[in-house]
Amino acid sequence: MYTIKIIPKDELESIFPLVKLLNPDTEEKILRERLDDMLQRNYECIGAYDNEKLIGISGIWILNKLYVGKHIEPDNVIIDPAYRGKGVGEKLIQWICDYGKTQGCIASELNCYLQNEKGIEFWKNQGYKILGYHFQKQL
């Protein structure tokens, strides 16, 4: 059985091996600086554990936007490759949605890259609908 819980801020060091899987070209120093800034902006990180081993993570943001209202956003969802296809991601997302409800959220939204076909299929299987495109401009 897997355990899902908020990772305490003093234990966030444990996420970096998984974070590097999704961000292999970004220096760990930069990732740490970004995390420090994110923690000042209402960021939390959820962990999935097999006993004491961290096997999955997702950042979460609770936001309020005009077009959707108060919602929870899973961010950088990463499951250890050895645990993919074993229901860990589904349990993690269900926990996040349940947590969002306790925080007064009425929806969950996220971003997924177009080339991430497995991710798109996963999100569809979790009941998410594609509403548009994610745009970015480097400044």
KEMAR-356070 format. One record per residue (C-alpha): residue number from 1; residue in one letter; x, y, z. Coordinates in steps of 0.05 Angstrom, whole numbers, plus 5000, padded with zeros to 4 digits. Each point is the difference from the previous one (the first is absolute). Layout:
N
+-----+------+------+------+------+
!  nr ! rest !   xx !   yy !   zz !
+-----+------+------+------+------+
! NUM !    A !    X !    Y !    Z !
...
+-----+------+------+------+------+
REM end
This chain:
139
+-----+------+------+------+------+
!  nr ! rest !   xx !   yy !   zz !
+-----+------+------+------+------+
!   1 !    M ! 5000 ! 5000 ! 5000 !
!   2 !    Y ! 5025 ! 5069 ! 4982 !
!   3 !    T ! 4997 ! 5060 ! 5047 !
!   4 !    I ! 4985 ! 5070 ! 4973 !
!   5 !    K ! 5015 ! 5062 ! 5042 !
!   6 !    I ! 5025 ! 5071 ! 4999 !
!   7 !    I ! 5076 ! 5000 ! 5003 !
!   8 !    P ! 5023 ! 5045 ! 5058 !
!   9 !    K ! 5042 ! 5059 ! 4978 !
!  10 !    D ! 5060 ! 4974 ! 5038 !
!  11 !    E ! 4997 ! 4935 ! 4960 !
!  12 !    L ! 4996 ! 5030 ! 4930 !
!  13 !    E ! 5073 ! 4980 ! 4986 !
!  14 !    S ! 4971 ! 4931 ! 4986 !
!  15 !    I ! 4964 ! 5023 ! 4936 !
!  16 !    F ! 5062 ! 5018 ! 4959 !
!  17 !    P ! 5015 ! 4931 ! 4972 !
!  18 !    L ! 4929 ! 4997 ! 4971 !
!  19 !    V ! 5001 ! 5073 ! 4979 !
!  20 !    K ! 5063 ! 4987 ! 4960 !
!  21 !    L ! 4964 ! 4946 ! 4960 !
!  22 !    L ! 4952 ! 5052 ! 4972 !
!  23 !    N ! 5052 ! 5056 ! 4996 !
!  24 !    P ! 5065 ! 4966 ! 4980 !
!  25 !    D ! 5029 ! 5061 ! 4965 !
!  26 !    T ! 4989 ! 5048 ! 5058 !
!  27 !    E ! 5056 ! 5007 ! 5051 !
!  28 !    E ! 4980 ! 4977 ! 5069 !
!  29 !    K ! 5024 ! 5067 ! 5028 !
!  30 !    I ! 4948 ! 5035 ! 4957 !
!  31 !    L ! 4946 ! 4951 ! 5019 !
!  32 !    R ! 5015 ! 5013 ! 5073 !
!  33 !    E ! 4997 ! 5075 ! 4990 !
!  34 !    R ! 4933 ! 4994 ! 4965 !
!  35 !    L ! 4973 ! 4955 ! 5055 !
!  36 !    D ! 5021 ! 5050 ! 5053 !
!  37 !    D ! 4962 ! 5055 ! 4963 !
!  38 !    M ! 4939 ! 4955 ! 4989 !
!  39 !    L ! 4996 ! 4985 ! 5074 !
!  40 !    Q ! 4990 ! 5074 ! 5012 !
!  41 !    R ! 4940 ! 4999 ! 4953 !
!  42 !    N ! 4953 ! 4948 ! 5030 !
!  43 !    Y ! 5032 ! 4939 ! 4968 !
!  44 !    E ! 4993 ! 4931 ! 5033 !
!  45 !    C ! 5027 ! 4933 ! 4978 !
!  46 !    I ! 4964 ! 4934 ! 5007 !
!  47 !    G ! 5037 ! 4934 ! 5005 !
!  48 !    A ! 4981 ! 4928 ! 4985 !
!  49 !    Y ! 5038 ! 4950 ! 5042 !
!  50 !    D ! 5012 ! 4926 ! 4998 !
!  51 !    N ! 5014 ! 4990 ! 5074 !
!  52 !    E ! 5053 ! 5055 ! 5011 !
!  53 !    K ! 5023 ! 5004 ! 4927 !
!  54 !    L ! 4977 ! 5061 ! 4961 !
!  55 !    I ! 4973 ! 4973 ! 4934 !
!  56 !    G ! 4959 ! 5058 ! 4973 !
!  57 !    I ! 4991 ! 5075 ! 5008 !
!  58 !    S ! 4955 ! 5056 ! 4978 !
!  59 !    G ! 5004 ! 5073 ! 5017 !
!  60 !    I ! 4934 ! 5033 ! 5013 !
!  61 !    W ! 4976 ! 5071 ! 4995 !
!  62 !    I ! 4933 ! 5025 ! 5025 !
!  63 !    L ! 4980 ! 5057 ! 4955 !
!  64 !    N ! 4940 ! 5043 ! 4986 !
!  65 !    K ! 4988 ! 5024 ! 4928 !
!  66 !    L ! 4942 ! 5039 ! 4970 !
!  67 !    Y ! 4982 ! 4947 ! 4949 !
!  68 !    V ! 5000 ! 4939 ! 5046 !
!  69 !    G ! 4998 ! 5023 ! 5073 !
!  70 !    K ! 5040 ! 4968 ! 5056 !
!  71 !    H ! 5037 ! 4938 ! 4974 !
!  72 !    I ! 5058 ! 4955 ! 5014 !
!  73 !    E ! 5056 ! 4990 ! 4949 !
!  74 !    P ! 5044 ! 4938 ! 5001 !
!  75 !    D ! 5069 ! 5020 ! 4975 !
!  76 !    N ! 5060 ! 4958 ! 4979 !
!  77 !    V ! 4967 ! 4933 ! 5014 !
!  78 !    I ! 5055 ! 4948 ! 5000 !
!  79 !    I ! 4996 ! 4926 ! 5015 !
!  80 !    D ! 5063 ! 4957 ! 5009 !
!  81 !    P ! 5006 ! 4960 ! 4935 !
!  82 !    A ! 5001 ! 4934 ! 5040 !
!  83 !    Y ! 4930 ! 5017 ! 5027 !
!  84 !    R ! 4966 ! 5025 ! 4937 !
!  85 !    G ! 4938 ! 4961 ! 4979 !
!  86 !    K ! 4988 ! 4977 ! 5072 !
!  87 !    G ! 4946 ! 5050 ! 5019 !
!  88 !    V ! 5045 ! 5048 ! 5037 !
!  89 !    G ! 4983 ! 5059 ! 4954 !
!  90 !    E ! 4926 ! 4988 ! 5007 !
!  91 !    K ! 5004 ! 4997 ! 5076 !
!  92 !    L ! 5042 ! 5064 ! 5001 !
!  93 !    I ! 4951 ! 5038 ! 4956 !
!  94 !    Q ! 4940 ! 4975 ! 5039 !
!  95 !    W ! 5033 ! 5024 ! 5065 !
!  96 !    I ! 5014 ! 5068 ! 4968 !
!  97 !    C ! 4928 ! 5007 ! 4977 !
!  98 !    D ! 4973 ! 4980 ! 5068 !
!  99 !    Y ! 5048 ! 5049 ! 5034 !
! 100 !    G ! 4977 ! 5055 ! 4952 !
! 101 !    K ! 4928 ! 4988 ! 5020 !
! 102 !    T ! 5018 ! 5008 ! 5074 !
! 103 !    Q ! 5032 ! 5067 ! 4982 !
! 104 !    G ! 4937 ! 5025 ! 4965 !
! 105 !    C ! 5024 ! 4987 ! 4929 !
! 106 !    I ! 4947 ! 4988 ! 4946 !
! 107 !    A ! 5047 ! 4975 ! 4945 !
! 108 !    S ! 5069 ! 4973 ! 4984 !
! 109 !    E ! 5041 ! 5026 ! 4941 !
! 110 !    L ! 5069 ! 4983 ! 4974 !
! 111 !    N ! 5048 ! 5006 ! 4942 !
! 112 !    C ! 5025 ! 4942 ! 4958 !
! 113 !    Y ! 5047 ! 5005 ! 4941 !
! 114 !    L ! 4973 ! 4981 ! 4931 !
! 115 !    Q ! 5057 ! 4950 ! 4988 !
! 116 !    N ! 4984 ! 4964 ! 5066 !
! 117 !    E ! 4952 ! 4950 ! 4970 !
! 118 !    K ! 5001 ! 4953 ! 5060 !
! 119 !    G ! 4987 ! 5059 ! 5046 !
! 120 !    I ! 4941 ! 5024 ! 4957 !
! 121 !    E ! 4970 ! 4931 ! 5002 !
! 122 !    F ! 5011 ! 4996 ! 5076 !
! 123 !    W ! 4965 ! 5067 ! 5011 !
! 124 !    K ! 4942 ! 4981 ! 4956 !
! 125 !    N ! 4992 ! 4935 ! 5040 !
! 126 !    Q ! 4998 ! 5042 ! 5063 !
! 127 !    G ! 4940 ! 5040 ! 4973 !
! 128 !    Y ! 5037 ! 5062 ! 4976 !
! 129 !    K ! 4978 ! 5034 ! 4936 !
! 130 !    I ! 5045 ! 5038 ! 4951 !
! 131 !    L ! 4977 ! 5072 ! 5000 !
! 132 !    G ! 5054 ! 5036 ! 4961 !
! 133 !    Y ! 5073 ! 5011 ! 4987 !
! 134 !    H ! 5055 ! 5019 ! 5049 !
! 135 !    F ! 5040 ! 5058 ! 4971 !
! 136 !    Q ! 5068 ! 5026 ! 5021 !
! 137 !    K ! 5045 ! 5057 ! 4979 !
! 138 !    Q ! 5072 ! 5005 ! 5024 !
! 139 !    L ! 5016 ! 5069 ! 5028 !
+-----+------+------+------+------+
REM end
